[in-house]
Amino acid sequence: MDIKEFAHEGEQLRSLNDRKTFTPLDKIMHYVYVLKSLKDNKWYVGRTEDLKKRLEEHHKGRVKSTSDRRPLKWVYCEIGSNIKDAVHREKYLKSAWGKRYLKHRLKHEIA
């Protein structure tokens, strides 16, 4: 199956109407990501369904919380198919325990 058959965020998948079986690619994926500011060495944790579009928004300064902290470097990402899990994971990574996890997980990236 070709990934080009599928629509972007907010649109329904185009090819599902004629098919009777589904694959994991048919689900909307949820991304939890971490960006590192090269200006202040702090990181930003976010969540999206369209990672490419969201990263472009960050890099173009269209996201208020990171616009003054550019340039940014993408350092970490987790992908899942359940939005509740993604929301929970985003909140965890923003917590003290989550920050500790990221420091240990990304020893050489986030200093």
C-alpha positions as CSV (number, residue, x, y, z in Angstrom):
1,M,0.0,0.0,0.0
2,D,1.3,3.4,-0.9
3,I,1.3,6.1,1.8
4,K,0.5,8.7,-0.9
5,E,-3.1,7.4,-1.0
6,F,-3.8,9.0,2.4
7,A,-4.8,12.6,3.1
8,H,-3.2,15.1,5.4
9,E,-4.3,16.1,8.8
10,G,-8.0,17.0,9.1
11,E,-9.0,15.1,6.0
12,Q,-10.4,11.6,5.9
13,L,-8.4,8.8,4.4
14,R,-9.4,8.7,0.7
15,S,-9.0,5.0,0.0
16,L,-10.9,3.4,2.9
17,N,-14.4,3.4,1.3
18,D,-13.6,0.6,-1.1
19,R,-11.6,-1.6,1.2
20,K,-12.8,-4.1,3.7
21,T,-9.5,-4.5,5.6
22,F,-7.5,-2.0,7.4
23,T,-3.8,-1.7,8.2
24,P,-1.9,0.3,10.9
25,L,-1.3,3.0,8.2
26,D,-5.0,3.7,8.2
27,K,-4.9,5.2,11.7
28,I,-4.1,8.8,12.5
29,M,-0.8,8.8,14.3
30,H,0.0,11.1,17.3
31,Y,3.5,12.4,17.8
32,V,5.0,13.6,21.1
33,Y,8.2,15.4,20.3
34,V,11.0,17.4,22.0
35,L,12.8,20.4,20.5
36,K,16.0,21.8,21.9
37,S,16.6,25.6,21.7
38,L,20.1,26.3,20.5
39,K,19.6,29.8,21.9
40,D,19.0,29.0,25.6
41,N,19.6,25.2,25.6
42,K,16.2,24.5,27.1
43,W,13.7,22.1,25.5
44,Y,10.1,22.2,24.4
45,V,7.8,19.2,24.6
46,G,4.8,19.2,22.2
47,R,2.2,16.9,20.6
48,T,0.7,16.9,17.1
49,E,-0.9,14.7,14.4
50,D,1.1,16.3,11.6
51,L,4.7,16.4,12.7
52,K,6.2,17.8,9.5
53,K,3.7,20.7,9.5
54,R,4.2,21.4,13.2
55,L,8.0,21.4,12.9
56,E,7.8,23.9,10.0
57,E,5.6,26.1,12.2
58,H,8.2,26.0,15.0
59,H,11.1,26.8,12.6
60,K,9.2,29.7,10.9
61,G,8.4,31.3,14.3
62,R,4.7,30.6,14.1
63,V,4.5,29.0,17.6
64,K,4.4,31.6,20.3
65,S,6.1,29.5,23.0
66,T,9.2,28.8,20.8
67,S,9.3,31.8,18.4
68,D,11.8,33.7,20.6
69,R,13.9,30.6,21.3
70,R,15.0,29.8,17.7
71,P,17.0,28.2,16.2
72,L,15.5,24.8,17.3
73,K,16.8,21.3,16.9
74,W,14.4,18.3,16.9
75,V,15.9,15.8,19.4
76,Y,13.3,13.2,20.3
77,C,9.9,11.8,19.1
78,E,7.5,9.1,20.2
79,I,4.7,7.9,18.0
80,G,1.4,6.2,18.9
81,S,-2.1,5.7,17.6
82,N,-4.1,6.7,20.7
83,I,-4.6,10.4,21.5
84,K,-5.2,9.7,25.2
85,D,-1.8,8.0,25.4
86,A,-0.1,10.9,23.6
87,V,-1.7,13.5,25.9
88,H,-0.6,11.5,28.9
89,R,2.9,11.0,27.6
90,E,3.2,14.8,26.8
91,K,2.2,15.7,30.3
92,Y,4.6,13.1,31.7
93,L,7.6,14.5,29.7
94,K,6.8,18.0,30.9
95,S,6.9,16.8,34.6
96,A,9.9,16.6,36.8
97,W,10.0,12.8,36.3
98,G,9.7,13.2,32.6
99,K,12.5,15.7,32.4
100,R,14.7,13.3,34.4
101,Y,13.7,10.5,31.9
102,L,14.7,12.7,29.0
103,K,18.0,13.7,30.5
104,H,18.9,10.0,31.0
105,R,17.5,8.9,27.6
106,L,19.3,11.7,25.7
107,K,22.5,12.0,27.7
108,H,24.5,13.3,24.8
109,E,21.8,15.4,23.1
110,I,20.3,17.4,26.0
111,A,22.9,18.8,28.3
